[in-house]
Amino acid sequence: MAEIADPENTIIIELKDGRVVIELLPEVAPQHVARMKELARAGAYDNVVFHRVIDGFMAQTGDVRHGNAAQDFNLRMAGTGGSDLPNLPAEFSDLPHDRGTVGAARAADPDSANSQFFINFSDNHFLNGQYTVYGRVIEGMEHVDAITRGEPPAEPDRMLRVRVAADAG
């Protein structure tokens, strides 16, 4: 088990195969970190599907508007929504999109990130400077690797529960 140095800036995601622990980087992207913690604490990420999972690239989730419904229509819509909170400005840094890093998903506008995020399966340096990096997996990457592929997957995996480590006690 990974040692959690800063529970207030650590996210725990429960997947069907096990726990994924993400170290957040508030010194790099404070607004994105604050948003993820706010949505996790509200339970907004619980039961949300991984709606875009591309082998060798990344697993994307976090559509809190459409991604937790059981209906086929909403699953097809997953990836088109965010939260009811305002979009976030880009917080680009020199951190590369390495395997296990967490990046903010967005539309064409760099300042359109909201609730969606992705976890890189591999080093995706072509994303550097274009998408905000605000965390990294420190435990459970094997569970991320096991997420069902597809756009969207026919039987998508879900984030069963997402919480801030400081609240997990």
The 8 nearest C-alpha neighbors of each residue, nearest first, counted from 0:
[[1, 2, 138, 139, 3, 137, 20, 18],
 [2, 0, 138, 3, 137, 20, 139, 4],
 [1, 3, 4, 0, 137, 138, 5, 6],
 [4, 2, 5, 6, 1, 9, 22, 164],
 [3, 5, 2, 6, 9, 8, 22, 7],
 [4, 6, 7, 8, 3, 9, 22, 165],
 [7, 5, 165, 164, 9, 8, 3, 4],
 [8, 6, 165, 5, 9, 164, 163, 166],
 [9, 7, 23, 6, 5, 22, 10, 163],
 [8, 10, 22, 6, 164, 23, 21, 7],
 [11, 9, 163, 21, 164, 162, 20, 12],
 [10, 12, 20, 162, 161, 19, 164, 163],
 [13, 11, 161, 19, 18, 160, 14, 158],
 [12, 14, 18, 160, 159, 17, 158, 19],
 [15, 13, 17, 16, 158, 159, 18, 12],
 [14, 16, 17, 13, 159, 156, 157, 158],
 [15, 17, 14, 142, 18, 145, 13, 146],
 [18, 16, 14, 15, 13, 142, 19, 139],
 [17, 19, 13, 12, 139, 14, 20, 11],
 [20, 18, 139, 12, 138, 11, 13, 21],
 [21, 19, 11, 138, 137, 136, 10, 12],
 [22, 20, 136, 10, 135, 9, 137, 23],
 [21, 23, 9, 135, 134, 136, 8, 137],
 [24, 22, 134, 8, 9, 133, 21, 25],
 [23, 25, 133, 134, 27, 26, 28, 22],
 [26, 24, 29, 28, 27, 32, 23, 133],
 [25, 27, 24, 28, 29, 133, 23, 32],
 [28, 26, 25, 24, 29, 133, 92, 90],
 [29, 27, 25, 90, 133, 31, 30, 26],
 [30, 28, 25, 32, 31, 33, 26, 27],
 [29, 31, 33, 32, 28, 34, 87, 25],
 [32, 30, 34, 33, 28, 29, 35, 133],
 [31, 33, 29, 35, 34, 30, 25, 28],
 [32, 34, 30, 36, 31, 35, 29, 37],
 [35, 33, 37, 31, 36, 32, 38, 30],
 [36, 34, 32, 38, 37, 33, 39, 31],
 [35, 37, 39, 33, 34, 38, 40, 32],
 [38, 36, 34, 40, 35, 39, 33, 41],
 [37, 39, 41, 43, 35, 40, 36, 34],
 [40, 38, 36, 162, 42, 41, 37, 161],
 [39, 41, 37, 42, 38, 36, 162, 163],
 [40, 42, 38, 43, 39, 37, 44, 36],
 [43, 41, 39, 40, 45, 44, 38, 161],
 [42, 44, 38, 41, 45, 63, 39, 40],
 [45, 43, 47, 42, 39, 161, 63, 61],
 [44, 46, 160, 159, 42, 47, 43, 161],
 [45, 47, 159, 158, 67, 157, 44, 160],
 [48, 46, 67, 66, 157, 158, 44, 45],
 [49, 47, 157, 66, 50, 156, 60, 155],
 [48, 50, 60, 59, 156, 157, 51, 155],
 [49, 51, 151, 48, 60, 77, 150, 59],
 [52, 50, 150, 59, 151, 49, 149, 58],
 [51, 53, 58, 148, 149, 57, 59, 150],
 [54, 52, 56, 57, 148, 55, 149, 58],
 [53, 55, 56, 148, 52, 57, 120, 58],
 [54, 56, 120, 121, 53, 57, 119, 122],
 [55, 57, 120, 53, 54, 121, 119, 123],
 [56, 58, 119, 120, 118, 53, 52, 117],
 [59, 57, 52, 117, 118, 51, 53, 49],
 [60, 58, 117, 51, 49, 116, 52, 50],
 [61, 59, 49, 115, 116, 50, 62, 48],
 [60, 62, 115, 114, 63, 116, 44, 47],
 [63, 61, 66, 81, 115, 80, 64, 78],
 [62, 64, 66, 61, 65, 81, 82, 43],
 [63, 65, 62, 80, 81, 82, 66, 67],
 [66, 64, 77, 73, 62, 63, 67, 68],
 [65, 67, 47, 62, 77, 48, 63, 68],
 [66, 68, 47, 46, 65, 48, 69, 63],
 [69, 67, 70, 66, 73, 65, 74, 47],
 [68, 70, 71, 67, 74, 73, 66, 72],
 [69, 71, 72, 73, 68, 74, 75, 67],
 [70, 72, 74, 73, 75, 69, 68, 76],
 [73, 71, 75, 74, 70, 76, 69, 77],
 [72, 74, 76, 75, 65, 70, 71, 68],
 [73, 75, 77, 71, 76, 72, 66, 70],
 [74, 76, 72, 73, 77, 71, 151, 78],
 [77, 75, 73, 74, 79, 78, 65, 72],
 [78, 76, 65, 74, 66, 75, 79, 50],
 [77, 79, 62, 80, 76, 50, 66, 65],
 [80, 78, 77, 76, 81, 62, 65, 64],
 [81, 79, 62, 64, 78, 65, 77, 82],
 [80, 82, 62, 114, 113, 64, 63, 115],
 [81, 83, 84, 63, 114, 64, 113, 80],
 [82, 84, 85, 81, 64, 113, 86, 63],
 [83, 85, 82, 86, 113, 81, 114, 34],
 [86, 84, 87, 83, 113, 82, 111, 112],
 [85, 87, 113, 111, 112, 84, 110, 88],
 [86, 88, 112, 110, 113, 111, 89, 85],
 [89, 87, 110, 90, 111, 86, 109, 112],
 [88, 90, 110, 109, 91, 131, 87, 112],
 [91, 89, 131, 28, 88, 92, 27, 31],
 [90, 92, 131, 128, 89, 130, 129, 132],
 [93, 91, 94, 90, 128, 27, 131, 132],
 [92, 94, 95, 128, 91, 127, 132, 27],
 [95, 93, 92, 96, 132, 127, 91, 128],
 [96, 94, 127, 97, 124, 93, 132, 123],
 [95, 97, 123, 124, 122, 127, 100, 126],
 [98, 96, 122, 95, 100, 123, 99, 121],
 [97, 99, 121, 122, 119, 120, 100, 96],
 [100, 98, 136, 119, 135, 118, 97, 120],
 [99, 101, 135, 97, 119, 98, 118, 134],
 [102, 100, 118, 134, 135, 117, 132, 133],
 [101, 103, 132, 117, 131, 116, 133, 130],
 [102, 104, 116, 131, 112, 130, 115, 105],
 [105, 103, 116, 115, 112, 102, 117, 130],
 [104, 106, 112, 111, 103, 107, 109, 108],
 [105, 107, 108, 111, 109, 112, 104, 110],
 [106, 108, 109, 105, 111, 110, 112, 104],
 [107, 109, 110, 111, 106, 105, 112, 89],
 [110, 108, 111, 89, 107, 105, 88, 106],
 [109, 111, 88, 89, 108, 87, 112, 86],
 [112, 110, 86, 105, 108, 109, 106, 87],
 [113, 111, 105, 87, 86, 104, 110, 103],
 [112, 114, 86, 81, 87, 115, 111, 82],
 [115, 113, 81, 61, 82, 62, 116, 112],
 [116, 114, 61, 104, 62, 60, 113, 103],
 [117, 115, 103, 104, 102, 60, 59, 61],
 [116, 118, 59, 102, 58, 101, 60, 57],
 [119, 117, 101, 58, 57, 100, 99, 120],
 [118, 120, 57, 98, 99, 121, 100, 56],
 [121, 119, 57, 98, 56, 55, 99, 118],
 [122, 120, 98, 119, 123, 56, 55, 97],
 [121, 123, 97, 98, 124, 96, 119, 120],
 [124, 122, 96, 125, 126, 121, 97, 56],
 [123, 125, 126, 127, 96, 122, 95, 97],
 [124, 126, 123, 127, 96, 129, 128, 122],
 [127, 125, 124, 129, 123, 130, 128, 96],
 [128, 126, 124, 129, 95, 125, 96, 130],
 [127, 129, 91, 130, 126, 92, 93, 131],
 [130, 128, 126, 127, 131, 91, 109, 125],
 [131, 129, 128, 103, 126, 102, 132, 91],
 [130, 132, 91, 103, 90, 102, 89, 133],
 [133, 131, 102, 101, 134, 130, 103, 94],
 [134, 132, 24, 28, 23, 101, 102, 131],
 [133, 135, 23, 101, 24, 22, 100, 132],
 [136, 134, 100, 21, 22, 101, 99, 137],
 [135, 137, 21, 99, 138, 20, 100, 22],
 [136, 138, 20, 21, 135, 22, 1, 139],
 [139, 137, 20, 19, 136, 1, 140, 0],
 [138, 140, 19, 141, 142, 18, 20, 143],
 [139, 141, 143, 142, 138, 144, 136, 19],
 [140, 142, 144, 139, 143, 145, 138, 19],
 [143, 141, 145, 140, 144, 139, 16, 17],
 [142, 144, 140, 145, 141, 146, 139, 19],
 [143, 145, 141, 142, 146, 140, 120, 147],
 [144, 146, 142, 143, 147, 141, 16, 148],
 [147, 145, 143, 144, 156, 148, 142, 58],
 [148, 146, 156, 155, 145, 152, 149, 52],
 [147, 149, 52, 152, 53, 146, 54, 150],
 [152, 148, 150, 151, 52, 51, 53, 147],
 [151, 149, 51, 152, 50, 52, 148, 53],
 [150, 152, 50, 149, 51, 153, 155, 75],
 [149, 151, 153, 155, 154, 150, 148, 147],
 [154, 152, 155, 151, 149, 150, 148, 147],
 [155, 153, 152, 156, 147, 151, 149, 148],
 [156, 154, 152, 153, 48, 49, 147, 157],
 [155, 157, 48, 49, 147, 146, 154, 158],
 [158, 156, 48, 47, 46, 159, 49, 155],
 [157, 159, 46, 14, 47, 160, 45, 13],
 [160, 158, 46, 45, 13, 157, 14, 161],
 [159, 161, 45, 13, 158, 12, 46, 162],
 [162, 160, 12, 39, 11, 45, 44, 13],
 [163, 161, 39, 11, 10, 164, 40, 160],
 [162, 164, 10, 165, 166, 9, 11, 36],
 [165, 163, 6, 167, 166, 9, 10, 11],
 [166, 164, 6, 7, 163, 167, 168, 9],
 [167, 165, 164, 163, 168, 162, 7, 6],
 [166, 168, 164, 165, 163, 162, 11, 6],
 [167, 166, 165, 164, 163, 6, 162, 7]]
